[in-house]
Amino acid sequence: MSAPTGRRRAVAKALTALLPLAPYADMEKIRADAGAVHMKTLPPSIAVWLATIAHIRHAHTDYEKLLAEGYDRDSARFFVIEQTNNVLTRWRATRLLDDEDEA
């Protein structure tokens, strides 16, 4: 078993464990993002969590709109925590985002 294949398998397992009911298209995007070069040094579960939060933030919340309206990144992230958690809850995530998370 090569490292990339093992890594892909570990990412897929972490993704399924974190997001049992996420739609396939979202899971595929998160899987690709978690496998990105800048995530390679992170444990698979952390890479999946960070990729999940980033994906939800950009694709399923008002984050981009808030940035366009002039909010700084940290403020925009704060204002979409509830929207992010609503998506995580719909997908039956085993973890939610709180305002202490640095994701």
DAMO-V313765 format. One line per field, one symbol per residue. ss: DSSP state (H for helix, E for strand, - for the rest). phi: phi as a letter, one per 40 degrees, with the letter a starting at -180 (. if undefined). burial: 1 if it has 9 or more other ideal C-beta (glycine too) atoms within 8 Angstrom, else 0. A space follows every 50 residues. Layout:
BEGIN
ss = ???
phi = ???
burial = ???
END
This chain:
BEGIN
ss = --HHHHHHHHHHHHHHHHE----HHHHHHHHHHH--HHH----HHHHHHH HHHHHHHHHH--HHHHHH----HHHHHHH-HHHHHHHHHH--E------- ---
phi = .cddcccdccccccccccbdbccdccccccdcccccdcbdccddcccccc ccccccdcbbbcdcccccchccdccccdcbdccccccdcdcfccabcbcc ccc
burial = 00000111011111100110010001101110111100110001101111 11111111011010011000100011101110111011101010001000 000
END
